[in-house]
């Protein structure tokens, strides 16, 4: 028992732990909003790439079917694009309403 009393254990105090938690919470407050902005920017860039793919597929469809105008539903039914790509195309032009959509719904 005397041996345990003589041991001097170094540990963190409550104040030190609170300071560490404060620093971590401040860092989270700084970085979490930036991460959500980056997620939106990445999604927007991905949708812009899908727009180029859809427009290229529309041009190919119109070249292949010279009498027929390409629409999103025709491209999906022909298997040129997926429904997810068509939805991304619509979402992109829904967000960027100032630009004109080249492929009709």
N, C-alpha and C positions, 0 to 999 in steps of 0.2 A: 504494500500500500504506500509506503514511504517513497518507493521508486516512482510511482505515478504522480505523486505530488511534486516531485522535483523536476519532472519534465516540463519544459517551457515550450508550448506549441504556438507557432506563429500562424495566424489566420486573418482573413479579411474582416474588417469591421463592418457594421451595418451601413455606415456612411459611405465607405468605399464601394460597397455593392450598389447602393443607390446612385452613386455617381456613374458607375459603369452602365447601369440600366438607363440613366438619363442620356448618356452619350449614344447608346444604341438606338434609343427612341428618336433622337434628333436625326441620326443618320437615316433611319427608316422614313421619317417625314420628308427628308430631302430627296430620296431616291425613288420612292414608290410612285409619285406623280409623273416623274420622268419616264419610268418604265411603261406606264399606261399610254403616254404620248407616243413612245416608240412603237408600241404594239399597233396603234392606229396608223402610224406612218408605214409600217411594214405591210399591213393589210391593204392600204391604199396603193402601194407600189405593186403588190401582187395583183390587185384588181386591174391596174393599168396594163400589166402584162397580159392578163386575160383578154382585155379589150383588143389588143393587137392580134392575139390568136383568133378571136372571133371574127374580126374584120378580114383577116387573111383567109379564113375558112369561107367567109361569105363571098369573097372574090373568086375563090376556087369553085364554089358552088355555082356562081353565075357563069363562069367560063365553061363549066361542064354542062350546065343546063341553060343554054343561051336564051331561051324564051321565058325563063322563070326568074323572078326577083327573089333574092335570099331574105328570109326572115329567121328569127331565132327559133321558132317552132319547127320550121322546115330543116334547119341545120341540126336540131336535136333529133328529129325523126330520121334524118339521113345518117345519123351517127357521126357527123363531122365534129360536133362538140357535145359535151355532157350537159345535163340539166344544171349541175353545179356551176359550170362555166357560164351558162345563160343567166343564172341568178346573179353571179358576180358582175356580169356585164350590165345588167339592169341596176344593180346596187351602185356601180361606179357612176353611171349617168344620173342616178337619183341624187347622188352626193354632189356631182359636178353638173348642175342643171344649166350652167351657162354654155357648155359645150353641146354640140348637136350630135345626136345619136345617128350613126350611119346605117345600122342594121335595125330594121323594124322588128317589133315584137311578133 
